[in-house]
């Protein structure tokens, strides 16, 4: 193996709402490997709720940091595929991201600078006219060429402003004795656990309330017993769960359900 091939042995991650019933994910991987067979491809997830741009943005933001600098991330949740919305390649926090310009990058750039370019150079596309599957025909080959050392400046004109949605931060209410944090459920995982946007650092939460119910706060899942409970998860977010059950169903929780956390002042 030559030194040039070794230098191209990078990581590409995939995050989509495609699922596995259809051949979409496999076709994207095939395109990538046809251009750079030495790449490592990692699936972050393909089970983002269909068309849920906010969920995709949160999951990408909470996942990319576990990969080495220089990793290339393809994120495709794209209700506007085939329309005039831009396709983008960007460098953020020493990582590269390819995504539709529809707000998907909002969490990542809420507090970070970016350098972004349109993907419009035909040289890096499998086919230019792709009304339904730009994940395969545009994002996958562009990422593969990037992994082989192409500069992001070569893909198209620079973009100074990206489409974003407002990332809602928890509201903090202080008084002399108690600190109240009001946030919301941002993601419900496969197990029915409800992950909130309330991040805890050194504080110790005293009470978690949702749907008017006060939940016990425990250290780990099986300490919760047979009733819904809350804990600070491994990403430091308040999480609501039901041990070996489904908290979202049991408590009628959905995304954007309001959560209150009380912390001793």
NORBEL-V860833 format. One record per pair of residues at least 12 apart in sequence whose C-alpha atoms are under 10 Angstrom apart, sorted by the first residue. I is the first residue (numbers start at 0). J is the second residue. Records with the same first field share a line. If there is no record, write none. Layout:
I=J / J
This chain:
3=147 / 148
4=35 / 36 / 37 / 38 / 147
5=37 / 38
6=37 / 146 / 147 / 148
7=35 / 36 / 37 / 38 / 39 / 143 / 144 / 145 / 146 / 147 / 148
8=35 / 36 / 37 / 38 / 39 / 146 / 147
9=35 / 37 / 38 / 39 / 40 / 67 / 69 / 70 / 71 / 143 / 145 / 146 / 147
10=37 / 38 / 39 / 40 / 41 / 66 / 67 / 68 / 69 / 70 / 71 / 72 / 143 / 146
11=28 / 31 / 38 / 39 / 40 / 41 / 42 / 66 / 69 / 70 / 71 / 72 / 73 / 95 / 96 / 139 / 142 / 143 / 145 / 146
12=39 / 40 / 41 / 42 / 43 / 44 / 59 / 63 / 66 / 70 / 71 / 72 / 73 / 74 / 96 / 142
13=27 / 28 / 40 / 41 / 42 / 43 / 44 / 45 / 59 / 71 / 72 / 73 / 74 / 75 / 97 / 134 / 139
14=41 / 42 / 43 / 44 / 45 / 46 / 47 / 55 / 56 / 58 / 59 / 72 / 73 / 74 / 75 / 76 / 98
15=42 / 43 / 44 / 45 / 46 / 47 / 48 / 49 / 50 / 51 / 52 / 55 / 73 / 74 / 75 / 76 / 77 / 134
16=44 / 45 / 46 / 47 / 48 / 49 / 50 / 51 / 52 / 55 / 74 / 75 / 76 / 77
17=44 / 45 / 46 / 47 / 48 / 49 / 50 / 75 / 76 / 134
18=44 / 45 / 46 / 47 / 48 / 49
19=45 / 46
23=132 / 134 / 135
24=42 / 45 / 134 / 135
25=135
26=134 / 135 / 136 / 139
27=132 / 133 / 134 / 135 / 136 / 137 / 138 / 139 / 140
28=40 / 41 / 135 / 139 / 140 / 143
29=135 / 139 / 140
30=125 / 135 / 136 / 137 / 138 / 139 / 140 / 141 / 142 / 143
31=135 / 138 / 139 / 140 / 141 / 142 / 143 / 144 / 146
32=139 / 140 / 143
33=140 / 143
34=139 / 140 / 141 / 142 / 143 / 144 / 146 / 147
35=140 / 142 / 143 / 144 / 145 / 146 / 147
36=143
37=146 / 147
38=143 / 146 / 147
39=70
40=71 / 72
41=66 / 72
42=72 / 73
43=58 / 59 / 62 / 63 / 72 / 73 / 74
44=58 / 59 / 74
45=74 / 75 / 76
46=188 / 189
47=75 / 76 / 186 / 188
48=76 / 186 / 187
49=76 / 77 / 78
50=75 / 76 / 77 / 78 / 79
51=76 / 77 / 78 / 103
52=74 / 75 / 76 / 77 / 78 / 101 / 102 / 103 / 104 / 105 / 164
53=76 / 101 / 102 / 103 / 104 / 105 / 106 / 163 / 164 / 165 / 166 / 185 / 186
54=76 / 103 / 106 / 185 / 186 / 187 / 254
55=74 / 75 / 76 / 102 / 103 / 104 / 105 / 106 / 186
56=74 / 76 / 102 / 103 / 104 / 105 / 106 / 107 / 166
57=103 / 104 / 105 / 106 / 107 / 166 / 185 / 186 / 196
58=106 / 185 / 186
59=72 / 73 / 74 / 96 / 103 / 104 / 106 / 107
60=103 / 104 / 105 / 106 / 107 / 108
61=106 / 107 / 234
63=92 / 94 / 95 / 96 / 107
64=92 / 93 / 94
66=94
67=93 / 94
68=92 / 93 / 94 / 95
69=90 / 91 / 92 / 93 / 94 / 95 / 96 / 146
70=93 / 94 / 95 / 96 / 146
71=88 / 89 / 90 / 93 / 94 / 95 / 96 / 97 / 142 / 143 / 145 / 146
72=88 / 89 / 94 / 95 / 96 / 97 / 98 / 138 / 142
73=88 / 95 / 96 / 97 / 98 / 99 / 134 / 138 / 139 / 141 / 142
74=96 / 97 / 98 / 99 / 103 / 104 / 134 / 138
75=97 / 98 / 99 / 103 / 132 / 133 / 134 / 138
76=98 / 99 / 101 / 103 / 134
77=98 / 99 / 100 / 101 / 102 / 103 / 131 / 132 / 133 / 134
78=99 / 101 / 131
79=99 / 100 / 101 / 130 / 131
80=99 / 129 / 130 / 131 / 132 / 133 / 134
81=128 / 129 / 130 / 131 / 132 / 133
82=130 / 131
83=100
84=99 / 100 / 101 / 162
85=98 / 99 / 100 / 101 / 116 / 117 / 118 / 119 / 158 / 161 / 162
86=98 / 99 / 100 / 101 / 116 / 117 / 118 / 119 / 133 / 137 / 138
87=99 / 100 / 101 / 115 / 116 / 117 / 118 / 119 / 138 / 151 / 154 / 155 / 156 / 157 / 158 / 161
88=100 / 114 / 115 / 116 / 117 / 118 / 138 / 141 / 142 / 145 / 151 / 152 / 154 / 155 / 157 / 158
89=104 / 113 / 114 / 115 / 116 / 117 / 118 / 151 / 152 / 157 / 158
90=112 / 113 / 114 / 115 / 116 / 151
91=107 / 108 / 111 / 112 / 113 / 114 / 115
92=107 / 108 / 111 / 112 / 113 / 114
93=113
95=113 / 114 / 115 / 142 / 145 / 146 / 151
96=115 / 138 / 142
97=115 / 116 / 117 / 118 / 134 / 137 / 138 / 139 / 141 / 142
98=118 / 134 / 138
99=117 / 118 / 133 / 134 / 138 / 161 / 162
100=117 / 160 / 161 / 162 / 163
101=161 / 162 / 163 / 164
102=161 / 162 / 163 / 164 / 165
103=161 / 162 / 163 / 164
104=161 / 162 / 163 / 164
105=161 / 162 / 163 / 164 / 165 / 166
106=163 / 164 / 165 / 166 / 167
108=161 / 163
109=163 / 164 / 165 / 166
113=158 / 159 / 160 / 161
114=151 / 152 / 157 / 158 / 159 / 160
115=151 / 152 / 154 / 155 / 156 / 157 / 158 / 159 / 160 / 161
116=151 / 152 / 153 / 154 / 155 / 156 / 157 / 158 / 159
117=151 / 152 / 153 / 154 / 155 / 156 / 157 / 158
118=137 / 138 / 141 / 151 / 152 / 153 / 154 / 155 / 156 / 157
119=137 / 141 / 153 / 154 / 155 / 156
120=137 / 141 / 153 / 154 / 155 / 156
121=137 / 141 / 154 / 155
122=140 / 141 / 144 / 153 / 154
123=136 / 137 / 138 / 139 / 140 / 141 / 142 / 143 / 144 / 145 / 149 / 153 / 154
124=136 / 137 / 138 / 139 / 140 / 141 / 144 / 154
125=137 / 138 / 139 / 140 / 141
126=140
141=154
166=196
167=182 / 183 / 185 / 196
168=181 / 182 / 183 / 196 / 197 / 198
169=181 / 182 / 183 / 195 / 196 / 197 / 198 / 258 / 259
170=182 / 183 / 197 / 259
171=259 / 260 / 261
172=261
173=262 / 264
174=263 / 264
175=263 / 264
176=262 / 263 / 264
177=205 / 261 / 262 / 263 / 264
178=204 / 205 / 260 / 261 / 262 / 263 / 264
179=204 / 205 / 206 / 207 / 259 / 260 / 261 / 262 / 263 / 264
180=197 / 198 / 204 / 207 / 258 / 259 / 260 / 261 / 262
181=196 / 197 / 207 / 208 / 257 / 258 / 259 / 260 / 261
182=195 / 196 / 197 / 198 / 237 / 255 / 256 / 257 / 258 / 259 / 260
183=195 / 196 / 197 / 209 / 237 / 253 / 254 / 255 / 256 / 257 / 258 / 259
184=196 / 197 / 209 / 237 / 238 / 239 / 252 / 253 / 254 / 255 / 256 / 257 / 258
185=197 / 253 / 254 / 255 / 256 / 257
186=238 / 253 / 254 / 255
187=238 / 239 / 240 / 245 / 246 / 247 / 252 / 253 / 254
188=245 / 247
189=245
190=240 / 241 / 242 / 243 / 244 / 245 / 246 / 247
191=239 / 240 / 241 / 243 / 244 / 245 / 246 / 247 / 248 / 249 / 252 / 253
192=227 / 229 / 238 / 239 / 240 / 241 / 242 / 244 / 245 / 246 / 247 / 248 / 252
193=229 / 237 / 238 / 239 / 240 / 241 / 245 / 246 / 247 / 252 / 253 / 254 / 256
194=229 / 230 / 231 / 232 / 234 / 236 / 237 / 238 / 239 / 240 / 254
195=236 / 237 / 238 / 239 / 254 / 255 / 256 / 257 / 258
196=235 / 236 / 237 / 238 / 255 / 258
197=231 / 235 / 236 / 237 / 238 / 258 / 259 / 260
198=231 / 232 / 234 / 235 / 236 / 237 / 238
199=231 / 232 / 234 / 235 / 236 / 237 / 260 / 262
200=231 / 235 / 236
201=235
202=262 / 263 / 264
203=216 / 231 / 261 / 262 / 263
204=216 / 229 / 230 / 231 / 237 / 260 / 261 / 262 / 263
205=260 / 261 / 262 / 263
206=229 / 259 / 260 / 261 / 262 / 263
207=228 / 229 / 230 / 237 / 238 / 239 / 258 / 259 / 260 / 261 / 262
208=228 / 229 / 239 / 257 / 258 / 259 / 260 / 261
209=239 / 250 / 251 / 252 / 256 / 257 / 258 / 259 / 260
210=250 / 251 / 252 / 256 / 257 / 258 / 259
211=257 / 258 / 259
212=227 / 250 / 258
213=227 / 228 / 229 / 259 / 260
214=226 / 227 / 228 / 229 / 230 / 239 / 240
215=227 / 228 / 229 / 230 / 239
216=228 / 229 / 230 / 231 / 237 / 238 / 239
217=229 / 230 / 231
218=230 / 231 / 232
219=231 / 232 / 233 / 242
220=232 / 239 / 240 / 241 / 242 / 243
221=241 / 242 / 243
222=242
223=240 / 241 / 242 / 243
224=241 / 242 / 243
225=241 / 242 / 243 / 244
226=240 / 241 / 242 / 244 / 246 / 249
227=239 / 240 / 241 / 242 / 244 / 245 / 246 / 247 / 249 / 250
228=240 / 241 / 242 / 246
229=241 / 246
237=258 / 259 / 260
239=252 / 258
